Amino acid sequence: MEVSSITEQLLFTTVRLEIQDALGNSGIGTSFILNYTSQGKLYPFLVTNKHVISGAKIGRLTFIQMSDGKPLLGISYTLDISDFEQIWYGHPDSEIDIAVTPFASIVGHITKDGVDIFYRGVGNDIIPSEETLKQLDALEEVVFIGYPSGIWDTKNLLPVMRKGITATPIAVDFQGKSQFLIDASVFPGSSGSPVFLYNIGMYAQKSGGTVVGSRLLFLGIVAEVFYQQETNEIQIPYSATAKKPVAKSRQMIDLGIVYRASAIVEVIKSCLLEKGVLKN
């Protein structure tokens, strides 16, 4: 596969997470690589949600191997990590569902095995500034990448790309937090997915004008999905009781919560400060 276009590059920013807790329960989520640059130095991090790795005793990361600078589709490298939850650093605010871990140490383990993996990192240079956010309209198209309901291309080991639109303005704190909503088919497994604004060819400006060209912005990370609970009455003929049994089910309503990219930068800075890598 020739990885040349922007969307092809984005396919390789995610890493599939499989976790297992102390009771043997398993789960699947999404993580992605963010290349954070500060003071002229590059600090790559793996990013996901706190709830994805919460209680994880064992974590498995799946990568695609590389040869001659190209991905070897279908040829995987898996890294199993014990005490998986312990390697992550959570956002200092308990209500912000973001966790990060230095990616360099993970690559170090893989290199010791003599394996080259193909991946791409999201650069913090495409994180929109506060001024840029104010220039975005209330409704914008978004793309997010991950493993919804654990689904992926098992033959080629590629994630799934999905599209949607913003459901609340990106620049406005939804419920007073650094987050916004997207109107998209977000399912369990999509937690940890990176979210992008990507316009190809041309795009409309908030002011009403049109710009010829493409635009890529990294907006944030999928954290949760809204659902509604339905109560369905079960009809039992000739029931002798007054109380009727009911069946309760949950249905996704295609609304997802996205924490803004600035919140990811906050937790990365906090991690680097705690480790003494950065100075206040």
Protein Blocks (a to p, Z undefined) as FASTA:
>chain_A
ZZfbfmlmmmmmpccdddddfkopacddddddddddeehiacddddddfklmgoiabdcd
dddddeehiacehiacddddehkllmpccdfblklccddddfklmmmmmmmnopacdddd
ddfklpccfklmmmpcfbdcdddddjeehiacfknopacddddddfbdfklcghhiacdd
ddddddehjgopacddddehiacdfkopaceddddddfbdcfbdcddddddddddehiab
fbdcdddddddehiacdddfklmmmmmmmmmmmnomacZZ
